[in-house]
């Protein structure tokens, strides 16, 4: 196993060296008649907390800090025509994290994406395929009190077709997603998901459209082999209030009826689904309060009336067994420029997000303060600092405890152009995270990196 890791790291280093040697002869890498932008990076780093764990999560006899180095190659194609109206692009990245002592954390990271799109007068076709091994994992997964390091293998692909004729639009989409987590603690989230969507739109009004959509999602939990089959039908009207009537804020809306049918392997008796009214309103705007002060915000409100009675009903016919499912997500950000080189911002966000290993949602509220200063003391030296307070509560459980987390971050980074193609970056960052789910102290992390990047 160790030999395989050393071979992979050696291969990355060899490719990096050959790329640097070849750079003097070509500005881009050309393969199969397509021009690619090629970038090679080598990074040496020290991480004082390689597992991103709190003191009460540390394993005895396991070193918490370690040096590692990472060779990396990034390849990005220029848009390439296959025929008139058809283009494709390819992007690839490969890297290897090789730790000096903690060889159990050695990870091969790669990401390959292929996009294809063809445009005709009334028809647009396209597709995407991607295979990636990500170290950071899925951002919207929430595991109270757990490590954030989550290597996950992602395989996904999609195809779509859009057809339009005058005021009529037809859309179709099919997506496939598979997620495989490397660490056992996260493998409960291994899943395979297939989504199919169909939609028809009639732009009968200048300010909105009549629509009908059909969506089916089949999700298989790979560890338990439990399968969920969910189908949603929705029809109604959506659009935006014309600027001639209301110049600001920008308001979008949707009103319709939704019919949802969900089946799982564990379901013994299925309730008769009903058509349920759904209202969605979105508001967003941005204000220049002064030359240096900017306020922006966005909010989305959705209300679905749920009724257990197996019959159709209209808005206003509320009954004792009715229950509203209300979702409200919003974001407010205030940015202040402190001269030509410094700025700070205050942001407030509230949103529900997916809960790891559960079909319920997590209510997340975040307060964030960011500060940035460019060219501190010398040209190219940047300073950043942030403070963030988060409250996350799993919904659907009355006894669920709210995790309250305070995160402080500060760092310096110095960038220097050593030549027209070679760039050196020297950086240091300190992070302190404190959670009420941990009683033995905060999680602290010192990360120092030295990187060389060569653009071919």
C-alpha positions in Angstrom: 0.0 0.0 0.0 2.8 2.4 0.9 4.6 1.5 -2.3 1.6 2.4 -4.3 1.3 5.8 -2.6 5.0 6.5 -3.3 4.6 5.4 -6.9 1.6 7.8 -7.4 3.5 10.7 -5.8 6.5 9.9 -7.9 4.4 9.8 -11.0 2.9 13.2 -10.2 6.4 14.7 -9.6 7.7 13.2 -12.9 4.8 14.7 -14.9 5.3 18.0 -13.1 9.0 18.0 -14.0 8.4 17.1 -17.6 5.7 19.8 -17.9 8.2 22.4 -16.6 10.8 21.3 -19.1 8.3 21.5 -21.9 7.0 25.0 -21.0 9.7 26.9 -22.9 8.4 25.5 -26.2 4.6 26.0 -26.0 2.2 28.3 -24.3 -0.5 25.7 -24.0 -0.7 21.9 -24.1 -2.2 20.6 -27.3 -3.8 17.2 -27.5 -6.1 15.7 -30.2 -6.3 19.1 -31.9 -7.5 20.9 -28.8 -5.7 23.6 -26.9 -5.4 23.2 -23.1 -4.3 25.5 -20.4 -1.9 23.6 -18.2 -0.9 24.6 -14.6 1.5 22.7 -12.4 1.7 23.3 -8.6 3.9 21.9 -5.9 3.0 22.6 -2.2 4.9 21.9 1.0 2.8 22.3 4.2 2.7 21.8 7.9 -0.7 21.2 9.6 -0.9 21.1 13.4 -4.3 19.3 13.4 -4.4 17.0 10.3 -7.7 15.4 11.5 -9.5 18.6 12.3 -10.5 17.2 15.6 -11.3 18.5 19.1 -9.1 17.4 22.1 -11.8 14.9 23.2 -11.7 13.3 19.7 -7.9 12.7 19.6 -6.8 9.1 19.5 -4.1 8.0 21.9 -0.7 7.3 20.2 -1.8 9.1 17.0 0.2 12.1 15.9 -2.0 15.2 15.5 0.4 17.4 13.5 2.4 16.5 10.4 4.1 17.8 7.3 2.9 16.9 3.8 3.5 17.8 0.2 1.2 17.9 -2.7 2.1 17.8 -6.4 -0.8 18.9 -8.6 -1.6 19.2 -12.3 -4.6 21.1 -13.7 -5.7 20.9 -17.3 -8.5 23.1 -18.8 -9.4 22.9 -22.4 -10.4 25.9 -24.6 -14.0 25.5 -26.0 -13.6 23.2 -29.0 -16.1 22.9 -31.8 -17.2 19.5 -33.1 -19.5 20.9 -35.8 -21.3 24.2 -36.3 -23.4 24.8 -33.1 -21.7 22.1 -31.1 -18.9 22.6 -28.6 -17.3 20.6 -25.8 -14.9 21.2 -23.0 -12.7 19.1 -20.8 -11.2 19.9 -17.4 -9.0 17.6 -15.3 -7.2 17.9 -12.1 -5.0 15.4 -10.3 -3.1 15.8 -7.0 -1.7 13.7 -4.3 -1.5 14.5 -0.6 1.6 12.7 0.8 2.0 13.0 4.6 5.5 12.4 6.1 4.3 10.4 9.1 0.5 10.0 8.9 0.5 7.8 5.9 -3.1 6.7 6.7 -4.1 10.2 5.4 -2.4 9.9 2.1 -5.0 10.7 -0.5 -5.2 10.8 -4.3 -7.4 13.7 -5.4 -8.7 14.0 -8.9 -11.5 15.6 -10.8 -12.4 15.0 -14.4 -15.3 16.9 -16.1 -16.6 16.7 -19.7 -19.2 19.1 -21.0 -21.0 18.9 -24.3 -23.6 21.3 -25.8 -25.2 21.6 -29.2 -27.5 24.5 -30.2 -30.1 24.4 -33.0 -32.7 27.1 -33.9 -35.3 25.7 -31.6 -33.6 22.8 -29.8 -30.7 22.7 -27.4 -29.0 19.5 -26.3 -26.3 18.9 -23.8 -24.7 16.6 -21.3 -22.1 16.4 -18.6 -20.0 13.6 -17.0 -17.8 13.9 -13.9 -15.7 11.6 -11.7 -14.0 13.1 -8.7 -12.4 12.1 -5.5 -12.8 15.0 -3.1 -11.1 15.5 0.2 -13.5 18.0 1.7 -16.6 16.0 0.9 -20.1 17.3 0.7 -20.5 20.8 2.2 -24.2 20.6 3.2 -23.8 17.5 5.3 -24.2 18.1 9.0 -22.8 15.7 11.6 -22.8 17.4 15.0 -19.4 17.3 16.7 -17.7 15.3 13.9 -14.5 15.8 11.9 -15.0 17.8 8.7 -12.4 15.7 6.7 -14.5 13.5 4.5 -12.9 12.0 1.4 -15.7 11.0 -1.0 -15.8 9.5 -4.5 -18.4 11.2 -6.6 -19.6 9.9 -10.0 -22.3 12.0 -11.7 -23.7 12.6 -15.2 -26.6 14.4 -16.8 -28.3 14.9 -20.2 -30.8 17.6 -21.1 -33.0 18.8 -24.0 -34.7 22.1 -24.3 -37.2 22.9 -27.1 -39.0 26.2 -27.7 -41.4 27.5 -30.3 -42.8 31.0 -29.9 -44.4 31.0 -26.4 -44.1 27.3 -25.7 -41.1 25.7 -24.0 -40.4 22.0 -23.3 -37.6 20.9 -21.0 -36.2 17.4 -20.1 -33.4 16.5 -17.8 -32.0 13.2 -16.5 -29.3 13.1 -13.8 -27.3 10.3 -12.1 -25.3 10.7 -8.9 -23.3 8.2 -6.8 -21.4 9.1 -3.6 -19.0 6.7 -1.8 -17.4 7.9 1.4 -14.0 6.5 2.4 -14.2 6.8 6.2 -16.5 4.4 8.0 -18.1 7.2 10.1 -19.5 8.8 6.9 -20.4 5.6 5.0 -24.0 5.8 6.2 -24.3 8.5 3.5 -23.3 6.3 0.6 -26.0 6.6 -1.9 -27.1 6.3 -5.6 -29.6 8.8 -6.9 -31.4 9.0 -10.3 -33.5 12.1 -11.1 -35.7 12.6 -14.1 -37.5 15.9 -14.8 -40.0 17.0 -17.4 -41.5 20.5 -17.8 -43.8 22.4 -20.1 -44.1 26.2 -20.0 -46.5 28.5 -21.9 -45.3 32.1 -21.8 -48.8 33.4 -22.2 -48.1 36.7 -20.2 -45.3 39.2 -20.6 -44.7 38.9 -16.9 -45.2 35.2 -16.3 -45.8 31.7 -17.5 -48.2 28.8 -17.0 -46.3 25.6 -16.2 -46.5 21.9 -15.5 -43.5 19.9 -14.2 -43.0 16.3 -13.4 -40.0 15.1 -11.3 -39.1 11.6 -10.1 -36.2 10.9 -7.8 -35.1 7.3 -6.9 -32.6 7.3 -4.0 -30.9 4.1 -2.8 -29.0 4.1 0.5 -26.1 1.7 -0.4 -25.3 0.5 3.1 -28.9 -0.4 4.1 -30.1 -1.0 0.5 -33.2 1.0 1.4 -34.8 2.7 -1.7 -37.0 5.8 -1.8 -39.1 6.6 -4.9 -40.5 10.1 -4.9 -42.6 11.6 -7.7 -43.8 15.2 -7.7 -46.3 16.8 -10.1 -46.7 20.6 -10.0 -48.7 23.0 -12.2 -49.4 26.6 -11.8 -48.1 30.1 -12.7 -44.8 31.8 -12.1 -43.2 35.1 -13.1 -41.8 38.4 -11.8 -43.5 41.7 -11.0 -42.7 44.0 -13.9 -40.2 46.8 -13.3 -42.7 49.3 -14.6 -44.9 48.5 -11.6 -42.3 48.0 -8.9 -38.7 49.1 -9.7 -37.2 47.6 -6.6 -36.9 45.2 -5.0 -36.9 42.4 -7.6 -39.8 40.0 -6.7 -40.4 36.6 -8.2 -43.3 34.4 -7.4 -44.8 31.1 -8.1 -48.3 29.7 -7.2 -49.5 26.3 -8.0 -50.6 22.9 -6.9 -48.2 20.1 -6.1 -49.0 16.4 -6.0 -46.4 14.3 -4.2 -46.2 10.5 -4.1 -43.4 9.0 -2.1 -42.8 5.3 -1.5 -40.0 3.5 0.5 -39.1 -0.1 1.2 -40.2 0.3 4.8 -43.6 1.8 3.9 -46.4 -0.7 4.6 -49.5 1.5 4.0 -49.5 4.3 1.5 -51.7 7.4 2.2 -53.7 8.7 -0.8 -51.8 11.8 -2.0 -53.6 15.0 -2.6 -53.0 18.1 -4.7 -51.6 20.7 -2.3 -51.4 24.5 -2.9 -47.8 25.9 -2.9 -46.8 29.5 -2.7 -43.2 30.7 -3.3 -42.0 34.3 -3.2 -38.4 35.4 -3.8 -37.1 38.9 -3.0 -33.6 40.3 -3.7 -31.9 43.7 -4.1 -28.7 45.6 -3.7 -28.3 49.2 -2.4 -25.4 51.5 -2.7 -25.8 53.4 0.5 -22.7 55.5 -0.2 -19.6 55.2 -2.3 -18.1 52.8 0.3 -21.1 51.1 1.8 -23.2 48.5 0.0 -26.2 46.5 1.3 -27.5 43.4 -0.4 -30.2 40.9 0.6 -32.2 38.0 -0.7 -35.0 35.9 0.7 -37.2 33.0 -0.4 -40.5 32.1 1.3 -42.4 28.9 0.5 -45.6 27.7 2.0 -47.2 24.3 1.2 -50.6 23.5 2.7 -50.7 19.8 3.6 -54.0 17.9 4.2 -54.3 14.3 5.2 -57.8 14.0 3.7 -57.7 12.0 0.3 -59.5 14.6 -1.7 -58.8 17.8 -3.7 -59.4 21.1 -1.9 -59.0 24.8 -2.7 -57.2 27.5 -0.8 -59.3 28.8 2.0 -60.9 25.5 2.8 -58.6 25.0 5.8 -59.6 22.0 8.0 -58.6 20.7 11.4 -56.2 18.2 9.9 -54.4 20.9 7.7 -50.8 21.7 8.4 -48.6 24.4 6.8 -45.1 23.5 5.8 -43.3 26.8 5.7 -39.7 27.3 4.5 -38.0 30.7 4.8 -34.4 31.3 3.7 -32.7 34.7 3.7 -29.4 36.4 3.5 -28.4 39.9 4.4 -24.9 41.3 3.8 -23.4 44.7 4.5 -20.0 45.5 2.9 -17.9 48.5 3.8 -14.8 49.7 1.9 -12.0 51.1 4.2 -10.0 52.8 1.5 -8.5 51.3 -1.6 -6.8 48.3 0.2 -9.2 47.2 3.0 -12.8 46.1 3.4 -14.9 44.4 5.9 -18.4 42.8 5.7 -21.1 41.6 8.1 -23.4 38.8 6.9 -26.4 37.0 8.4 -27.8 33.8 6.9 -30.7 31.5 7.8 -31.5 28.4 5.9 -32.4 24.8 6.2 -30.0 22.3 4.8 -29.7 18.5 4.3 -29.0 16.5 7.4 -26.4 13.7 7.1 -27.9 10.3 7.2 -31.5 11.5 7.6 -34.4 12.7 5.5 -35.1 15.6 7.9 -33.7 19.1 7.5 -31.3 21.1 9.6 -32.1 24.7 10.5 -28.9 26.7 10.3 -28.4 30.3 11.4 -25.0 32.0 10.8 -23.5 35.3 11.7 -20.3 36.2 9.9 -17.8 39.0 10.0 -14.9 39.2 7.5 -12.0 41.6 7.2 -9.5 41.8 4.3 -6.4 44.0 3.9 -4.3 44.0 0.8 -0.6 44.9 0.5 0.1 45.0 4.2 3.5 46.5 4.8 4.9 45.2 1.5 3.3 44.6 -1.9 1.7 41.2 -2.3 1.2 40.6 1.5 -2.5 40.1 2.3 -4.2 39.7 5.6 -7.6 38.2 6.3 -9.6 37.6 9.5 -13.1 36.3 10.2 -15.4 35.5 13.0 -18.4 33.2 12.6 -21.2 32.1 14.9 -23.4 29.1 13.8 -26.5 27.5 15.3 -27.6 24.2 13.8 -30.6 22.2 14.9 -31.8 19.0 13.3 -35.5 19.3 12.5 -38.0 16.6 13.0 -36.8 15.7 16.5 -38.3 17.5 19.4 -35.4 16.5 21.7 -32.7 17.5 19.2 -30.0 19.7 20.8 -28.8 22.8 19.0 -25.1 22.9 18.3 -23.6 26.4 18.8 -20.2 26.9 17.1 -17.8 29.9 17.2 -15.1 29.9 14.6 -12.2 32.5 14.5 -9.8 32.6 11.6 -6.8 34.8 10.8 -4.1 34.5 8.2 -1.4 36.0 6.1 -0.5 35.2 2.5 2.4 36.6 0.4 2.3 36.2 -3.4 5.3 36.9 -5.5 5.7 36.6 -9.3 9.1 35.0 -9.7 8.9 35.1 -13.5 6.3 35.5 -16.2 5.0 32.0 -15.6 6.2 31.1 -12.1 4.4 32.2 -8.9 5.4 31.6 -5.3 2.8 31.8 -2.5 3.8 31.7 1.2 0.8 31.5 3.6 -0.1 30.9 7.2 -3.6 30.5 8.8 -4.8 30.0 12.3 -8.2 28.6 13.1 -10.0 28.2 16.4 -13.4 26.5 16.6 -15.4 26.1 19.8 -18.5 24.1 20.1 -20.9 23.3 23.0 -20.8 19.7 21.9 -17.2 19.4 23.2 -16.3 20.0 26.8 -12.5 19.5 26.8 -11.5 22.6 24.8 -11.6 24.1 21.4 -10.3 22.7 18.1 -7.2 24.7 17.1 -5.3 24.5 13.8 -2.1 26.1 12.5 -1.5 25.7 8.8 1.6 26.9 7.0 2.1 26.4 3.2 4.8 27.1 0.6 3.6 26.7 -3.0 5.1 27.1 -6.4 2.7 27.4 -9.4 3.8 27.3 -13.0 1.4 28.4 -15.8 2.4 26.9 -19.1 
